[in-house]
Amino acid sequence: MKHVLALCLALPLAAFAATPEFALEIKDHRFSPEEVHVPAGTKVKLRVHNQDSTPEEFESHQLNREKVIAPGSTASIFIGPLKPGKYTFVGEFHEDTARGVVIAE
């Protein structure tokens, strides 16, 4: 019984630790990289670091996510699991330059 309890407690930690991370930067009101390739069918974490001196809002209607990221800070955005395909996102405060796509494959 003690082993079953230990296993049950360890599973959530193992699932959290196994979440793949992908880094994005916002600099000069642009996302870098503009394309992020992620595994289909897997929950992933986007770590978005805003290097600009102004806030930016990560927004994607296709991913159903919005998050304002303060200047000089980093935000974590969980997405998925996704079906294979392309999912666009923008920086809502600078949509003319801050654009990108998540490609699930």
Secondary structure as the mmCIF struct_conf table of DSSP 4:
data_model
#
loop_
_struct_conf.conf_type_id
_struct_conf.id
_struct_conf.beg_label_comp_id
_struct_conf.beg_label_asym_id
_struct_conf.beg_label_seq_id
_struct_conf.end_label_comp_id
_struct_conf.end_label_asym_id
_struct_conf.end_label_seq_id
HELX_RH_AL_P HELX_RH_AL_P1 LYS A 2 ALA A 17
TURN_TY1_P TURN_TY1_P1 ALA A 18 ALA A 18
STRN STRN1 GLU A 21 LYS A 27
TURN_TY1_P TURN_TY1_P2 ASP A 28 HIS A 29
STRN STRN2 ARG A 30 SER A 32
BEND BEND1 PRO A 33 GLU A 34
STRN STRN3 GLU A 35 VAL A 38
TURN_TY1_P TURN_TY1_P3 ALA A 40 GLY A 41
BEND BEND2 THR A 42 THR A 42
STRN STRN4 VAL A 44 ASN A 50
BEND BEND3 ASP A 52 THR A 54
STRN STRN5 GLU A 56 SER A 60
TURN_TY1_P TURN_TY1_P4 HIS A 61 ASN A 64
STRN STRN6 ARG A 65 ILE A 69
TURN_TY1_P TURN_TY1_P5 PRO A 71 GLY A 72
STRN STRN7 THR A 74 ILE A 79
BEND BEND4 PRO A 84 PRO A 84
STRN STRN8 GLY A 85 GLY A 91
HELX_RH_3T_P HELX_RH_3T_P1 GLU A 92 HIS A 94
TURN_TY1_P TURN_TY1_P6 GLU A 95 THR A 97
STRN STRN9 ARG A 99 ALA A 104
#
